[in-house]
Amino acid sequence: MKQFKFKIRGNNYNVEILEFEKNIAKIEVNGTPYTVELENEIKTSKTPTLVRKKPKISEPEKPQKAAKLSQIKAPLPGNILEIKVKAGDTVKKGDTLLIMEAMKMENNILADTDGTVEKIYVNNGDSVLQNDLLIELN
């Protein structure tokens, strides 16, 4: 059936498994036959077991005050070319708030909701990173 070579404490052993049924194996070690009884059958799985962390249970969000702010963030790193609105301006969903250069392209940053420009966090010529806060709408 199968042949194995072992080296135990400097001694070499040639082991051949002749027959194997349930927990009894007939083997030959360096030409001498033995019958061996196994205590526990060892099963190995070829499929790895995935271990996942337990998901964190988030606490419910606290209700905000009456006015909900919409935060407009930079989608990519880039430079602010032109700001089209000022604090206090009323905007509609889809209106261009500012123009930003990113990856050698001009990108219009649009309002995601109707509202009033609450605060502008950038100026013309500023460099921003991805997810930097640009404008808050109320």
C-alpha positions in Angstrom: 0.0 0.0 0.0 2.1 2.9 1.3 5.7 3.1 2.3 7.3 5.5 4.7 10.8 6.2 6.0 11.3 7.3 9.6 14.4 8.4 11.5 14.0 8.1 15.2 16.9 8.9 17.5 19.3 8.3 14.7 17.8 4.9 13.7 16.3 4.5 10.2 13.0 2.6 9.9 11.3 1.5 6.6 7.6 1.1 7.3 5.1 -0.3 4.8 1.4 -0.3 5.5 0.1 -3.7 4.1 -3.6 -3.6 5.2 -5.8 -1.1 7.0 -9.3 -1.8 8.2 -11.3 0.3 10.7 -8.8 0.8 13.6 -6.5 -2.2 12.8 -3.4 -1.9 10.6 -1.1 -4.6 9.4 2.4 -3.1 8.9 5.9 -4.2 8.2 8.8 -2.4 9.9 12.3 -3.2 8.5 10.9 -6.5 7.2 9.2 -7.5 10.5 5.4 -7.7 10.4 3.2 -6.1 13.1 -0.5 -5.8 13.7 -1.2 -2.3 15.2 -4.4 -1.1 16.8 -5.1 2.6 16.5 -6.9 4.3 19.4 -8.5 7.2 17.6 -9.0 7.6 13.9 -7.4 10.8 12.8 -9.4 12.7 10.1 -8.0 15.6 8.3 -10.0 18.0 6.3 -8.7 19.3 3.0 -11.0 22.2 3.2 -9.8 25.0 5.5 -12.0 26.3 8.2 -12.9 29.9 8.1 -12.8 31.7 11.4 -14.7 35.0 11.5 -14.8 37.7 14.1 -18.2 38.2 15.7 -19.9 41.3 14.3 -20.0 44.3 16.5 -23.4 45.3 17.5 -23.8 49.0 17.0 -25.8 51.1 19.4 -28.8 52.8 17.8 -28.1 56.3 16.5 -29.3 59.2 18.7 -31.9 61.3 17.0 -30.5 64.6 15.8 -31.9 68.0 16.3 -34.6 69.3 14.0 -32.2 70.4 11.3 -30.3 67.6 9.6 -27.0 68.6 8.0 -25.9 67.0 4.7 -22.1 66.8 4.4 -20.6 67.0 1.0 -17.2 65.3 1.0 -14.4 65.0 -1.6 -14.8 61.9 -3.7 -11.1 61.9 -4.7 -8.0 63.7 -3.7 -7.6 66.9 -5.8 -7.6 70.7 -6.0 -10.6 73.1 -5.6 -10.8 75.2 -8.8 -14.0 77.2 -8.3 -16.6 77.5 -5.5 -20.0 78.2 -7.1 -22.0 78.9 -3.9 -21.6 80.9 -0.7 -22.9 80.5 2.8 -26.7 81.1 3.0 -27.4 80.2 -0.7 -30.4 78.0 -1.3 -29.6 75.0 -3.6 -31.6 72.2 -5.2 -30.6 68.6 -5.5 -28.2 68.3 -8.4 -27.0 71.9 -8.4 -23.2 72.4 -8.9 -21.6 73.5 -5.6 -18.0 73.6 -6.7 -15.6 72.4 -9.4 -12.7 70.2 -8.3 -9.7 69.0 -10.3 -8.9 65.3 -9.6 -6.8 63.0 -11.8 -6.3 65.8 -14.4 -10.1 66.1 -14.9 -12.5 68.7 -13.8 -15.3 67.3 -11.6 -18.6 69.0 -10.7 -19.5 68.4 -7.0 -23.3 68.4 -6.8 -25.8 68.9 -4.0 -27.2 65.6 -2.9 -30.3 67.2 -1.3 -32.3 70.5 -1.4 -31.2 72.9 1.3 -29.3 75.9 2.3 -25.5 76.2 2.3 -24.6 76.1 6.0 -20.8 76.3 5.9 -18.0 76.1 3.3 -14.8 74.4 4.5 -12.5 75.0 1.5 -11.3 77.9 -0.6 -10.3 78.2 -4.3 -6.9 76.6 -4.8 -7.1 74.3 -1.7 -5.8 70.8 -2.0 -8.1 68.1 -0.5 -7.9 64.5 0.3 -10.5 61.8 -0.3 -13.4 62.2 2.2 -12.4 65.7 3.3 -15.4 67.7 4.3 -16.1 70.4 1.6 -19.5 71.9 2.3 -22.4 71.4 4.8 -26.0 71.8 3.7 -28.9 72.3 6.1 
